[in-house]
Amino acid sequence: MALHLACRSLRARECTVALAGGVSVLSTPGVFVEFSRQRAPAPDGRCKAFSATADGTAWAEGAGVLVWSGSPMRCAVGTASWP
């Protein structure tokens, strides 16, 4: 939803730069308890994606933000918003 609204605002020229972000927060134990009853988490709590020893999943929290520019020239000239 955030990305959709950012793109829509850029296309409508409501802004020249838009931020779109999201988070994953494990705020209650209920879902994890049920997930554990199904024996879905890895016994050691480690994520081993693409490993022959993969034996479940691991949960984590995270956040991410995309910075979208409405100007195609920003990308063309290599302008970055960070050092």
C-alpha positions in Angstrom: 0.0 0.0 0.0 2.8 2.4 0.9 4.5 1.8 -2.5 1.3 2.3 -4.4 0.5 5.6 -2.7 4.1 6.8 -3.2 4.0 6.0 -7.0 0.5 7.6 -7.3 1.7 10.8 -5.6 4.8 10.9 -7.9 2.7 10.4 -11.0 0.3 13.1 -9.9 3.2 15.4 -9.3 2.2 16.0 -5.7 5.8 15.5 -4.7 9.2 15.1 -6.2 10.5 12.4 -3.8 8.4 9.9 -1.9 9.2 7.4 0.9 7.6 4.0 1.1 8.3 1.8 4.1 7.1 -1.2 6.0 7.9 -3.1 9.2 7.5 -6.6 10.6 6.9 -6.7 14.4 6.3 -9.8 16.5 4.2 -8.0 19.2 2.3 -10.9 20.7 3.3 -14.4 21.5 0.1 -16.1 20.4 1.1 -16.6 16.8 4.5 -17.9 17.7 3.0 -20.3 20.3 0.7 -21.8 17.6 3.5 -21.9 15.1 5.6 -23.8 17.7 2.8 -26.3 18.2 3.1 -27.1 14.5 6.9 -27.7 14.9 7.6 -25.1 12.2 10.4 -23.2 13.8 13.9 -24.5 13.5 14.9 -26.3 16.8 18.1 -24.1 17.1 16.2 -20.9 16.1 18.6 -20.3 13.2 17.6 -19.6 9.6 19.4 -21.9 7.2 17.8 -21.0 3.9 19.2 -22.9 0.9 21.1 -25.3 3.2 20.9 -29.0 3.0 20.6 -28.9 6.9 17.5 -26.6 6.8 15.1 -27.9 9.4 12.5 -25.2 9.9 12.2 -21.4 9.9 13.4 -18.6 12.1 11.4 -15.5 12.9 12.8 -12.0 12.9 11.6 -8.4 13.0 12.7 -5.8 10.5 12.0 -2.6 8.7 12.8 -1.1 5.3 12.3 2.1 3.4 12.5 2.9 -0.3 13.2 6.4 -1.5 11.5 7.1 -4.9 12.3 10.1 -7.0 9.9 11.4 -9.5 12.7 12.7 -11.7 14.1 10.2 -14.3 17.2 12.5 -14.5 18.2 11.7 -10.8 18.8 8.0 -11.8 20.3 9.0 -15.2 23.0 11.2 -13.7 23.6 8.8 -10.7 22.5 11.3 -8.0 22.2 9.6 -4.7 20.6 10.7 -1.5 23.3 9.2 0.7 27.1 9.8 0.8 
